């Protein structure tokens, strides 16, 4: 348990983040309440011991954040997650569990269902001094307003007006995402009515331990082939190449126009690994005006530098709109630079890409 309240900086002082804690352990509920109520940014408004109790509370009350355990009496937290998200109407759900380890199938499934983050819960009696600070830091990140650090909208007209048609047919599609991205990806792929006939590159900010389960989860979302990218892979149409958690997915164009994957283990200048920027940049080099990018929900600005390269090469970029984003950092940054030809919800993107990718001015 914390020895002193954990306060945030004055810039965070605003309307408290109303929080619901769902855990079957009275000790855990008490500790979490003490940690969050000792912080000027959060207030625990209810503690529930089961998913059923949580849903009953949500039917009459609104909250901003839910800390949800996986192992609960009756319906599990994972099974109840879709109903909780629906009842919460825009609420952010952070899974706090000792049975949903980073990289596990349950963790990836929770993210795919719409959880915003996965947090590891210490064992009984081992909360110590580090856990309270780590918990508050992670939860703060979910609510940090990326827009406040975002560059102002371009003063000149966007470099790529939405009304302008593509100059070349689509040759390669790249997708970048971070926080909330797995759920957005499921909606995006659900909107794919027919194969695009081009390779799809995907960089989702996840540790290496998630890669295998993430690829398996992705394969259940689509009929397209899904493959964890490896150096030397020759790009094939209608295959999704997933960046592993310890390398950037980049391309190399060789003799006779053959394009292969080249993995790069170096972090981006912003500290991302894998990074969207190097993926987009290499797509621009390999495919020029035939390259297109999609930037989904996520914290930070990863994708903006690479989007500039795609647009400079004659390609185009689509960003997730603010209303459907868990965090509008990455897509908002790209939009703020005037680099997007359209902004929309993930479920609408593939139909848009299919239409635009076939148009030649």
C-alpha positions as CSV (number, residue, x, y, z in Angstrom):
1,X,0.0,0.0,0.0
2,X,1.2,3.5,-0.7
3,X,2.8,5.3,2.1
4,X,1.7,8.7,0.8
5,X,-0.8,10.0,-1.7
6,X,0.4,10.0,-5.3
7,X,-0.3,13.5,-6.7
8,X,-0.3,14.5,-10.3
9,X,0.9,17.8,-11.7
10,X,-1.4,20.9,-11.7
11,X,-1.8,20.4,-15.5
12,X,-3.8,17.3,-14.8
13,X,-6.2,18.9,-12.3
14,X,-9.6,18.9,-13.8
15,X,-12.8,17.1,-13.4
16,X,-11.9,13.8,-11.6
17,X,-11.9,10.6,-13.7
18,X,-14.8,8.6,-12.3
19,X,-13.5,5.1,-11.7
20,X,-15.2,1.7,-11.2
21,X,-13.1,-1.1,-9.6
22,X,-14.3,-4.7,-10.4
23,X,-12.5,-7.4,-8.4
24,X,-13.7,-10.2,-6.3
25,X,-11.0,-9.5,-3.6
26,X,-12.0,-7.0,-1.0
27,X,-8.3,-6.4,-0.2
28,X,-7.6,-5.5,-3.9
29,X,-10.6,-3.3,-4.1
30,X,-9.6,-1.5,-0.9
31,X,-5.9,-1.0,-2.0
32,X,-6.9,0.2,-5.5
33,X,-9.4,2.6,-4.0
34,X,-6.8,4.0,-1.6
35,X,-4.2,4.4,-4.4
36,X,-6.6,6.2,-6.8
37,X,-8.4,8.3,-4.2
38,X,-5.0,9.5,-3.0
39,X,-4.4,11.0,-6.4
40,X,-6.0,14.3,-7.5
41,X,-6.9,13.0,-10.9
42,X,-9.1,9.9,-10.0
43,X,-12.0,9.2,-7.8
44,X,-13.4,5.7,-7.2
45,X,-17.2,6.0,-7.3
46,X,-18.0,2.3,-7.0
47,X,-16.4,-1.1,-6.1
48,X,-18.0,-4.3,-7.5
49,X,-17.1,-7.9,-6.7
50,X,-18.6,-9.3,-9.9
51,X,-19.4,-8.5,-13.5
52,X,-23.1,-8.6,-12.8
53,X,-22.8,-6.0,-10.0
54,X,-20.7,-3.8,-12.3
55,X,-23.4,-4.0,-15.1
56,X,-26.1,-3.2,-12.6
57,X,-24.2,-0.1,-11.5
58,X,-23.5,1.0,-15.1
59,X,-27.1,0.7,-15.9
60,X,-27.8,3.7,-13.7
61,X,-24.4,5.5,-13.5
62,X,-21.7,6.7,-15.8
63,X,-17.9,6.3,-15.3
64,X,-14.8,7.2,-17.3
65,X,-12.6,4.3,-16.3
66,X,-13.1,0.7,-15.2
67,X,-10.4,-1.5,-13.7
68,X,-11.6,-5.0,-14.5
69,X,-10.3,-8.3,-13.2
70,X,-10.4,-11.4,-15.4
71,X,-11.2,-14.0,-12.7
72,X,-14.6,-13.2,-11.2
73,X,-17.3,-15.3,-9.7
74,X,-20.1,-16.1,-12.2
75,X,-19.3,-14.4,-15.5
76,X,-15.6,-13.8,-16.1
77,X,-14.3,-10.4,-16.8
78,X,-13.3,-11.4,-20.3
79,X,-16.8,-12.8,-21.1
80,X,-18.4,-9.7,-19.7
81,X,-16.1,-7.2,-21.4
82,X,-18.3,-6.5,-24.5
83,X,-21.4,-5.9,-22.4
84,X,-19.4,-3.7,-20.0
85,X,-18.1,-1.6,-22.9
86,X,-21.6,-1.3,-24.3
87,X,-23.0,-0.3,-20.9
88,X,-20.2,2.1,-20.3
89,X,-20.8,4.0,-23.6
90,X,-17.2,5.1,-24.4
91,X,-15.7,4.1,-21.1
92,X,-12.0,3.0,-21.0
93,X,-11.4,-0.4,-19.6
94,X,-8.1,-1.4,-18.2
95,X,-7.7,-5.1,-17.4
96,X,-6.0,-5.5,-14.0
97,X,-5.3,-9.2,-13.4
98,X,-2.7,-11.6,-12.3
99,X,-4.0,-14.2,-14.8
100,X,-3.8,-12.1,-17.9
101,X,0.0,-11.9,-18.3
102,X,1.5,-9.6,-21.0
103,X,1.7,-11.6,-24.2
104,X,-0.9,-14.2,-23.2
105,X,-3.8,-15.3,-25.4
106,X,-6.2,-13.8,-22.8
107,X,-4.4,-10.4,-23.0
108,X,-4.6,-10.2,-26.7
109,X,-8.2,-11.3,-26.7
110,X,-9.0,-8.6,-24.2
111,X,-7.4,-6.0,-26.3
112,X,-9.2,-7.3,-29.4
113,X,-12.5,-7.0,-27.5
114,X,-11.9,-3.4,-26.8
115,X,-9.8,-3.1,-23.6
116,X,-7.6,-0.1,-23.6
117,X,-4.7,-1.6,-21.6
118,X,-3.5,-4.7,-19.8
119,X,-2.0,-4.3,-16.3
120,X,-0.5,-7.0,-14.2
121,X,-1.8,-7.3,-10.7
122,X,0.7,-8.2,-8.0
123,X,0.1,-11.2,-5.8
124,X,-1.7,-10.9,-2.5
125,X,0.4,-8.9,0.0
126,X,3.0,-7.8,-2.6
127,X,1.7,-4.4,-3.7
128,X,4.7,-2.7,-2.3
129,X,5.9,0.9,-3.2
130,X,6.4,0.5,-7.0
131,X,2.9,-0.8,-7.9
132,X,0.9,2.4,-6.9
133,X,3.2,4.7,-8.9
134,X,3.2,2.3,-11.9
135,X,-0.6,2.0,-11.8
136,X,-1.2,5.7,-11.7
137,X,1.3,6.3,-14.5
138,X,-0.3,3.8,-16.8
139,X,-3.8,5.1,-16.1
140,X,-2.7,8.7,-16.6
141,X,-1.4,7.8,-20.1
142,X,-4.9,6.6,-21.1
143,X,-6.3,10.0,-20.3
144,X,-3.4,12.3,-21.3
145,X,-4.6,14.7,-24.0
146,X,-2.3,14.1,-26.9
147,X,-3.8,17.1,-28.6
148,X,-2.1,19.5,-26.1
149,X,1.3,18.3,-27.4
150,X,0.1,18.1,-31.0
151,X,1.5,20.6,-33.6
152,X,-1.1,23.1,-34.7
153,X,-3.0,22.5,-37.9
154,X,-1.0,23.4,-41.0
155,X,-1.4,27.1,-41.8
156,X,-1.2,26.4,-45.5
157,X,-3.8,24.2,-47.3
158,X,-3.3,20.5,-46.7
159,X,-0.6,19.0,-49.0
160,X,-3.1,16.4,-50.0
161,X,-6.7,17.6,-50.4
162,X,-9.5,15.1,-49.8
163,X,-11.1,15.8,-53.2
164,X,-7.9,14.9,-55.1
165,X,-8.0,11.5,-56.8
166,X,-5.1,9.0,-56.5
167,X,-2.6,9.2,-59.3
168,X,-1.7,5.5,-59.3
169,X,-3.6,2.3,-58.4
170,X,-3.0,1.0,-54.9
171,X,0.1,-1.2,-54.7
172,X,0.7,-1.6,-51.0
173,X,-1.3,-0.7,-47.9
174,X,0.4,0.0,-44.5
175,X,-1.5,0.2,-41.2
176,X,-0.1,1.7,-38.0
177,X,-1.8,1.5,-34.6
178,X,-1.2,1.7,-30.8
179,X,-3.5,2.0,-27.8
180,X,-6.9,0.6,-28.8
181,X,-5.6,-0.6,-32.1
182,X,-6.4,-4.2,-31.9
183,X,-10.1,-3.5,-31.4
184,X,-10.0,-0.9,-34.2
185,X,-8.3,-3.5,-36.5
186,X,-11.1,-6.0,-35.9
187,X,-13.6,-3.3,-37.1
188,X,-11.4,-2.4,-40.0
189,X,-11.0,-5.9,-41.2
190,X,-14.7,-6.6,-40.7
191,X,-15.3,-3.9,-43.3
192,X,-13.3,-5.6,-46.0
193,X,-15.9,-7.0,-48.4
194,X,-13.4,-8.3,-51.0
195,X,-9.6,-8.7,-51.1
196,X,-7.7,-5.6,-52.2
197,X,-5.2,-7.6,-54.3
198,X,-2.2,-5.9,-52.6
199,X,0.1,-6.7,-49.7
200,X,-0.8,-5.2,-46.3
201,X,1.8,-4.2,-43.8
202,X,0.9,-3.8,-40.1
203,X,2.7,-2.2,-37.2
204,X,0.8,-2.4,-33.9
205,X,2.7,-1.2,-30.9
206,X,3.0,-4.4,-28.8
207,X,6.0,-6.1,-27.0
208,X,7.6,-9.1,-28.7
209,X,5.8,-11.4,-26.2
210,X,2.5,-10.5,-27.8
211,X,3.5,-11.1,-31.4
212,X,2.5,-14.8,-31.8
213,X,-0.9,-14.5,-30.1
214,X,-1.6,-11.2,-31.8
215,X,-1.0,-12.8,-35.3
216,X,-3.3,-15.7,-34.3
217,X,-6.0,-13.4,-33.1
218,X,-5.7,-11.4,-36.3
219,X,-6.0,-14.5,-38.4
220,X,-9.4,-15.2,-36.8
221,X,-10.6,-11.7,-37.8
222,X,-10.0,-12.1,-41.5
223,X,-9.8,-14.6,-44.4
224,X,-6.6,-13.0,-45.6
225,X,-3.3,-14.8,-44.9
226,X,-1.6,-13.5,-41.8
227,X,2.2,-13.8,-41.3
228,X,4.7,-12.5,-38.8
229,X,7.2,-10.7,-41.0
230,X,10.6,-12.1,-41.5
231,X,13.6,-10.6,-43.3
232,X,13.6,-11.9,-46.9
233,X,9.9,-12.4,-47.2
234,X,8.8,-11.6,-50.8
235,X,5.6,-9.5,-50.7
236,X,2.5,-11.3,-51.9
237,X,-1.0,-9.8,-52.5
238,X,-3.7,-10.3,-49.9
239,X,-1.3,-11.2,-47.1
240,X,-1.0,-9.2,-43.9
241,X,2.6,-9.0,-42.7
242,X,2.8,-8.2,-39.0
243,X,5.8,-6.4,-37.5
244,X,7.3,-8.4,-34.7
245,X,7.6,-6.6,-31.4
246,X,11.4,-6.3,-31.6
247,X,11.9,-4.9,-35.1
248,X,10.7,-2.3,-37.6
249,X,9.0,-3.7,-40.7
250,X,10.8,-2.2,-43.6
251,X,11.0,-2.9,-47.4
252,X,13.8,-3.4,-49.9
253,X,13.3,-3.1,-53.6
254,X,15.7,-5.2,-55.6
255,X,16.3,-6.4,-59.1
256,X,13.3,-6.6,-61.4
257,X,11.3,-4.6,-59.0
258,X,11.1,-7.4,-56.4
259,X,10.1,-6.1,-53.0
260,X,11.1,-8.0,-49.9
261,X,10.9,-7.4,-46.2
262,X,13.9,-6.2,-44.2
263,X,13.6,-6.2,-40.4
264,X,15.4,-3.4,-38.5
265,X,16.0,-3.8,-34.8
266,X,16.9,-0.1,-34.2
267,X,14.4,2.0,-32.3
268,X,13.0,5.1,-34.0
269,X,14.2,8.6,-32.8
270,X,10.9,8.8,-30.9
271,X,11.8,5.5,-29.1
272,X,9.2,3.2,-30.9
273,X,10.0,-0.4,-31.7
274,X,8.3,-1.5,-33.8
275,X,7.7,1.9,-35.4
276,X,5.1,3.1,-38.0
277,X,7.4,5.8,-39.4
278,X,10.1,3.5,-40.8
279,X,7.4,1.2,-42.3
280,X,5.6,4.1,-44.1
281,X,9.0,5.6,-45.2
282,X,10.1,2.4,-46.8
283,X,6.7,1.9,-48.5
284,X,7.1,5.4,-50.1
285,X,10.5,4.4,-51.4
286,X,9.4,1.1,-52.7
287,X,6.0,1.9,-54.2
288,X,5.9,5.7,-54.6
289,X,2.4,7.0,-55.5
290,X,1.1,3.4,-55.1
291,X,1.6,3.5,-51.4
292,X,-1.2,4.2,-49.0
293,X,-1.3,4.4,-45.2
294,X,-3.9,4.1,-42.5
295,X,-3.2,5.5,-39.0
296,X,-5.4,4.1,-36.3
297,X,-5.9,5.1,-32.6
298,X,-2.8,5.4,-30.4
299,X,-0.7,7.6,-28.1
300,X,2.0,9.8,-29.5
301,X,2.9,10.8,-33.0
302,X,4.3,7.7,-34.6
303,X,3.3,7.6,-38.3
304,X,3.4,11.4,-38.9
305,X,7.0,11.5,-40.2
306,X,6.4,8.4,-42.4
307,X,3.1,9.9,-43.6
308,X,4.9,12.9,-44.9
309,X,7.1,10.6,-47.0
310,X,4.1,8.8,-48.4
311,X,2.4,12.0,-49.4
312,X,5.6,13.5,-50.8
313,X,5.9,10.4,-53.0
314,X,2.3,10.9,-54.3
315,X,0.6,8.4,-52.1
316,X,-2.2,9.0,-49.6
317,X,-3.1,8.5,-45.9
318,X,-6.3,7.9,-44.1
319,X,-6.7,8.5,-40.3
320,X,-9.1,7.3,-37.7
321,X,-11.5,10.0,-36.6
322,X,-11.4,11.4,-33.1
323,X,-14.9,10.1,-32.1
324,X,-14.0,6.5,-32.6
325,X,-10.4,6.6,-31.3
326,X,-9.5,5.4,-27.8
327,X,-6.6,8.0,-28.0
328,X,-6.4,10.4,-30.9
329,X,-2.7,11.0,-30.6
330,X,-1.3,9.3,-33.7
331,X,-4.2,9.9,-36.1
332,X,-4.7,13.4,-34.7
333,X,-1.0,14.3,-35.3
334,X,-1.2,13.2,-38.9
335,X,-4.4,15.1,-39.4
336,X,-3.0,18.2,-37.7
337,X,-0.2,18.2,-40.3
338,X,-2.7,18.2,-43.2
339,X,-1.5,14.8,-44.4
340,X,-4.8,12.9,-44.5
341,X,-7.1,12.6,-47.5
342,X,-9.9,11.4,-45.2
343,X,-10.8,10.7,-41.6
344,X,-13.3,8.1,-40.6
345,X,-14.2,5.2,-38.3
346,X,-12.3,2.0,-38.8
347,X,-15.3,0.1,-40.1
348,X,-15.6,2.5,-43.1
349,X,-11.9,2.5,-44.1
350,X,-11.5,-0.6,-46.2
351,X,-14.4,0.3,-48.5
352,X,-12.9,3.8,-48.9
353,X,-9.5,2.3,-49.6
354,X,-10.9,-0.1,-52.2
355,X,-12.7,2.7,-54.0
356,X,-9.8,5.1,-54.0
357,X,-7.2,2.5,-54.8
358,X,-8.8,1.7,-58.1
359,X,-9.1,5.3,-59.3
360,X,-6.5,6.8,-61.6
361,X,-6.6,10.5,-62.3
